[in-house]
Amino acid sequence: LDDATPDYEKGGKKGGEGQAPGWGYHHRATLQKLRRMLLNIPARGKGLFARDVLQDNVTDIPTSFEPGELIVVDVSYADPTVQALVIARTLERVLESAFKDRLGVDHLAICVDELNTFAPQSGGDLGTVRKVLAKVSSQGRFSGLGLFASAQQLSKVADAITTNASSRALGRTSDVELSSGAYGRIPTGIAEVI
């Protein structure tokens, strides 16, 4: 944006009379606000964005894995916007690698905790994450990806994910949650134990 100096500041003339000063058809205050927003990105997403250019051989997300390898992506420290960006980008890269048969392993398990937060039935700040998790649950298994997810309330998780689950396990669950219909029909004796 520093190089985006309007023609009239360089000695040229601005297009029409009565227009507010700015670059092209944008007002100078709009450009200053945009510049502040862009410069604030590294502070909001600490460790996620850098002001410098990364080296060519550095990758931000692994796309090839070794048997027995465990990689943890901890996003608990970040605000929801950054969480959504990291999770969606990571899963999209893994899916792309799986579709191209470049995972390096036959099967890869993706574990997600707090599924009712990351893939809610509706609303929430993480709509992009819900979409990519639904894609992993519906198409990932054909490419060697398995989704293992945990949620406090299955009834609050998006149907696109729960309907593609081949197995479900539940522990202590409230009567209201059991009667929601998300678990199907549970015999009375088993429901009393749970």
Buried (B, 14 or more C-beta within 10 A) or exposed (E): EEEEEBEBEEEEEBEEEEEEEBBEEBEEEEBEEEEEEEEEEEEEBEEBEEEEEEEEEEEEBBBEBEEEEEEEEEBEEBEBEBBBBBBBBBBBBBBEBBBEEEBBBEEBEBEBEEBBBBBBBEEBEBBBBBBBBBBBBBBBBEBBBBBEBEBEBBBBBBEBBBEBEEEEEBEEBEEEBBEBEBBEEBEEEEBEEB
